[in-house]
Each structure stands twice: as C-alpha cells, then as structure tokens.
C-alpha cells in the first residue's frame, strides 16, 4: 500500500491503515502485521483483524484476498 492510499483509507470510519515493509509471502506478511500492531498497542492476543492483500503478495493492483485473522 502506498502512503497516499493509506491517507485516503484513514477517512473511512473504523479503518486504521498502517504501512509495513513489503514482503513476498503471505505468512511473513501476517507475522509482520501481528508484530507491528501488537507493538503499537492497537491489538492484543485473541483480537480479530481484517487483512486485505493481493496474492501473490507484492503484486500491485491485485487485491484478491480478504482474511479474518486472529492475533
């Protein structure tokens, strides 16, 4: 996600966009997101978050996956 897209998403009620370093594997992306959001204090163990991404990961314009993910 680009910073401009994150700024636009921040205007939507209930959406808290965060930029994390680019990864090339879904499991690695989820692990980084867990760590980042936990450190920020946004989520705690057992919380549910919605993750949207493109598969294969790091392909621009290919958002085709939505996952309900438990931290």
C-alpha positions as CSV (number, residue, x, y, z in Angstrom):
1,X,0.0,0.0,0.0
2,X,1.2,3.5,-0.8
3,X,1.1,6.3,1.7
4,X,-1.5,8.2,-0.4
5,X,-3.8,5.2,-0.3
6,X,-3.3,4.9,3.5
7,X,-4.2,8.6,3.9
8,X,-7.4,8.1,1.8
9,X,-8.4,5.0,3.8
10,X,-7.9,6.8,7.1
11,X,-11.0,8.9,6.2
12,X,-13.2,5.8,6.3
13,X,-14.9,5.2,9.7
14,X,-13.3,2.2,11.5
15,X,-10.4,1.8,9.1
16,X,-6.9,2.2,10.7
17,X,-4.4,1.8,7.8
18,X,-0.7,1.1,8.7
19,X,2.2,0.7,6.3
20,X,4.6,-2.2,6.9
21,X,7.7,-3.2,4.9
22,X,6.9,-5.2,1.7
23,X,7.1,-8.9,1.9
24,X,6.8,-11.7,-0.6
25,X,5.0,-14.4,1.4
26,X,1.5,-14.3,3.0
27,X,2.6,-15.9,6.2
28,X,5.5,-13.5,6.5
29,X,3.1,-10.5,5.9
30,X,0.7,-11.7,8.6
31,X,3.6,-12.3,11.1
32,X,4.9,-8.8,10.4
33,X,1.5,-7.3,10.8
34,X,0.9,-9.1,14.1
35,X,4.2,-7.9,15.5
36,X,3.7,-4.3,14.3
37,X,0.1,-3.9,15.5
38,X,1.0,-5.5,18.9
39,X,3.9,-3.2,19.4
40,X,1.7,-0.2,18.5
41,X,-0.8,-1.3,21.1
42,X,-3.6,-1.4,18.6
43,X,-4.3,-5.1,19.1
44,X,-3.9,-7.8,21.8
45,X,-3.8,-11.6,21.9
46,X,-7.0,-13.1,20.6
47,X,-8.2,-9.9,18.8
48,X,-9.7,-10.3,15.3
49,X,-8.5,-8.1,12.4
50,X,-9.4,-8.0,8.7
51,X,-6.5,-8.2,6.4
52,X,-6.8,-7.4,2.7
53,X,-3.9,-8.3,0.3
54,X,-3.1,-9.4,-3.2
55,X,-1.9,-12.9,-3.8
56,X,0.8,-13.4,-4.9
57,X,2.0,-10.9,-2.3
58,X,3.7,-7.7,-3.5
59,X,1.8,-7.6,-6.9
60,X,0.4,-4.1,-7.3
61,X,-3.2,-3.9,-8.2
62,X,-4.1,-7.5,-7.4
63,X,-6.1,-7.3,-4.2
64,X,-7.9,-10.6,-4.2
65,X,-7.8,-11.9,-0.7
66,X,-9.6,-10.8,2.5
67,X,-8.8,-12.8,5.7
68,X,-10.3,-12.6,9.1
69,X,-7.1,-13.1,11.2
70,X,-6.8,-13.8,14.9
71,X,-3.8,-12.2,16.6
